[in-house]
């Protein structure tokens, strides 16, 4: 009887709802133990490093157990809810009783057609193998079952699983994230000689520093052992709960911080500025609001600024590119996925309008409206934030004149739009009050030189000063 009951239990595991994400926080449960669920029913909402996502369950049954409470961050591939499935279908591939490590390795490395029957993916990446780590495996040499959990690592590492058997005929590549590899290269440290201290044999920055300093510090071990003690004691001694609040960095904010640090210290940024009279643009905005083809759509200065940038990219296509460090190539994009930075309660996100260069003004207005509304509701999907090629950030809505924006990783340019203010301006030889704003364009100086960056910024300014150029240049 027990066997039949256990055989009917299915465990729904935390899927990878984006490209290579390793964890997600459970924001809210929509079901409780004892509730009946159906295939496709949303059972919880989770927040990844990119967005909040609702998770549907892929089968019918009765909820047996919620494995984690709300607010818990769970690794991808970890079971989060168990369900008694109607009909008692066998659930051998998903029950921990039948050697999870033995089933994890094939799930992670084999082709899709070799996944267990009856397990239908419901989201991107669903079916990631169970693991006690936060790293995802890639295809590589076959690894013994007893080493499977050690071999799993993130795709961002750029290498496949590595065995630990001393009898291996080939030296395994040390496990380390790209920033750690770069640090080791800068310090002249051979990673194969470093003793890892991270989970599952992953080399950390501290390990690299420790390997780089023996000659300078004859006794590094006491320093390493003392550091955790002082680090743990310091917050307790100095933290006053009545005078300070500590907020854990996770989700969107954590991902944004990592991306901005990586971009700032990888791409050499250059920022140029131009102040422009946008009085005619504002007049055009008011006229467009009365246009029947734009009724009910989001028509504002940002719409025409976006269109001006698309025109500038069409005239200077080399600005729409990315830098391929691995192959040492400049990748020119023949499409424009226009990113719009949006401030949300969970942090800054940058969803993008796919193929924005192909859209008419009404279509662009509709896409902008949907993008903003979805972001405010916290429903932006991970797919909507991937593949951007150039971005606009409108800091003017906060009354700021302009800024020096940091490039989203993988993009060559980002345009910051300042506040539009009534200012004295020389117009037709006389000083008159005009609507003026300041634009700032940051670009990656590895692939965009001063001439190209200046041309793009000047073209955007020219269109905003003389909107009729949208017709003559389009």
Rosetta blueprint (number, residue, H / E / L):
1 X L
2 X H
3 X H
4 X H
5 X H
6 X H
7 X H
8 X L
9 X E
10 X E
11 X E
12 X E
13 X E
14 X L
15 X L
16 X L
17 X L
18 X L
19 X L
20 X L
21 X L
22 X L
23 X E
24 X E
25 X E
26 X E
27 X E
28 X E
29 X E
30 X L
31 X L
32 X L
33 X L
34 X L
35 X L
36 X E
37 X E
38 X L
39 X L
40 X L
41 X L
42 X E
43 X E
44 X E
45 X E
46 X E
47 X E
48 X L
49 X L
50 X L
51 X L
52 X E
53 X E
54 X E
55 X E
56 X E
57 X L
58 X L
59 X L
60 X L
61 X E
62 X E
63 X E
64 X E
65 X E
66 X E
67 X L
68 X L
69 X L
70 X L
71 X L
72 X L
73 X E
74 X E
75 X E
76 X L
77 X L
78 X L
79 X E
80 X E
81 X E
82 X E
83 X E
84 X E
85 X L
86 X L
87 X L
88 X L
89 X L
90 X L
91 X L
92 X H
93 X H
94 X H
95 X L
96 X L
97 X L
98 X L
99 X L
100 X H
101 X H
102 X H
103 X H
104 X H
105 X H
106 X H
107 X H
108 X H
109 X H
110 X L
111 X L
112 X H
113 X H
114 X H
115 X L
116 X L
117 X L
118 X L
119 X L
120 X L
121 X L
122 X L
123 X L
124 X L
125 X L
126 X L
127 X L
128 X L
129 X L
130 X L
131 X L
132 X L
133 X L
134 X L
135 X L
136 X L
137 X L
138 X L
139 X L
140 X L
141 X L
142 X L
143 X L
144 X L
145 X H
146 X H
147 X H
148 X H
149 X H
150 X H
151 X H
152 X L
153 X L
154 X L
155 X H
156 X H
157 X H
158 X L
159 X L
160 X L
161 X L
162 X L
163 X L
164 X L
165 X L
166 X L
167 X L
168 X L
169 X L
170 X L
171 X L
172 X L
173 X L
174 X L
175 X E
176 X E
177 X L
178 X H
179 X H
180 X H
181 X H
182 X H
183 X H
184 X H
185 X H
186 X H
187 X H
188 X L
189 X L
190 X L
191 X H
192 X H
193 X H
194 X L
195 X L
196 X L
197 X L
198 X L
199 X H
200 X H
201 X H
202 X E
203 X E
204 X L
205 X H
206 X H
207 X H
208 X H
209 X H
210 X H
211 X H
212 X H
213 X L
214 X L
215 X L
216 X L
217 X L
218 X L
219 X L
220 X H
221 X H
222 X H
223 X H
224 X H
225 X H
226 X H
227 X H
228 X H
229 X H
230 X H
231 X H
232 X H
233 X H
234 X H
235 X H
236 X H
237 X H
238 X H
239 X L
240 X L
241 X L
242 X L
243 X L
244 X L
245 X L
246 X L
247 X L
248 X L
249 X L
250 X L
251 X H
252 X H
253 X H
254 X H
255 X H
256 X H
257 X H
258 X H
259 X H
260 X H
261 X H
262 X H
263 X H
264 X H
265 X L
266 X L
267 X L
268 X L
269 X E
270 X E
271 X E
272 X E
273 X E
274 X E
275 X E
276 X E
277 X E
278 X L
279 X H
280 X H
281 X H
282 X H
283 X H
284 X H
285 X H
286 X H
287 X H
288 X H
289 X H
290 X L
291 X L
292 X H
293 X H
294 X H
295 X L
296 X L
297 X L
298 X L
299 X L
300 X L
301 X H
302 X H
303 X H
304 X H
305 X H
306 X H
307 X H
308 X H
309 X H
310 X H
311 X H
312 X H
313 X H
314 X H
315 X H
316 X L
317 X H
318 X H
319 X H
320 X L
321 X E
322 X E
323 X E
324 X E
325 X L
326 X L
327 X L
328 X L
329 X E
330 X E
331 X E
332 X E
333 X L
334 X L
335 X L
336 X L
337 X L
338 X E
339 X E
340 X E
341 X E
342 X E
343 X E
344 X E
345 X L
346 X L
347 X E
348 X E
349 X E
350 X E
351 X E
352 X E
353 X E
354 X L
355 X L
356 X H
357 X H
358 X H
359 X L
360 X L
361 X H
362 X H
363 X H
364 X H
365 X H
366 X H
367 X H
368 X H
369 X H
370 X H
371 X H
372 X H
373 X H
374 X H
375 X H
376 X H
377 X L
378 X L
379 X L
380 X L
381 X L
382 X H
383 X H
384 X H
385 X H
386 X L
387 X L
388 X L
389 X L
390 X E
391 X E
392 X E
393 X E
394 X E
395 X H
396 X H
397 X H
398 X H
399 X L
400 X L
401 X L
402 X L
403 X L
404 X L
405 X L
406 X L
407 X L
408 X L
409 X L
410 X L
411 X L
412 X L
413 X E
414 X E
415 X E
416 X E
417 X E
418 X L
419 X L
420 X L
421 X E
422 X E
423 X E
424 X E
425 X E
426 X E
427 X E
428 X L
429 X L
430 X E
431 X E
432 X E
433 X E
434 X E
435 X E
436 X E
437 X E
438 X E
439 X E
440 X E
441 X E
442 X E
443 X E
444 X E
445 X L
446 X L
447 X L
448 X L
449 X L
450 X H
451 X H
452 X H
453 X H
454 X H
455 X H
456 X H
457 X H
458 X H
459 X H
460 X H
461 X H
462 X H
463 X H
464 X H
465 X H
466 X L
467 X L
468 X L
469 X H
470 X H
471 X H
472 X H
473 X L
474 X L
